[in-house]
Amino acid sequence: MTATLTKLPMPVPDHERIRTYAEASGDMNPLHLDPEAARKVGFPDVISHGMLVMGLALSTLKTGLGADRITTSHVRFSAPVLAGTELFLSAEVDGTSAEFKVQTCDETTVLMGRATFSKG
């Protein structure tokens, strides 16, 4: 059986969430923490860690599916995510697998992936 999840809102990777992730992961790259460093390379603000966006996406997917756990995942990052960007997850679900994408409000795709999951 197939199902579709459409534009599920994700937690926003704001400055505080990015800083907390940087401290937990040890990835203190200035592009994630220092607005001036980000501006020097052409971003208007700091960018989120890709792995943070992936974690938020998989958490949103798990909740949207009502799954007990995600068992495997593969993702491809396609665009940077600025701090404070609203993100949405959409997925096509077939059995215990899902193909998903994360998009911004203007429908820029920032991440695409596939995951398997278990229920009950």
Secondary structure, 3 states (H helix, E strand, C coil): CEEEEEEEECCCCCHHHHHHHHHHHCCCCHHHHCHHHHHHCCCCCCECCHHHHHHHHHHHHHHHHCCCEEEEEEEEECCCCECCCCEEEEEEEECCEEEEEEEECCCCEEEEEEEEEECC
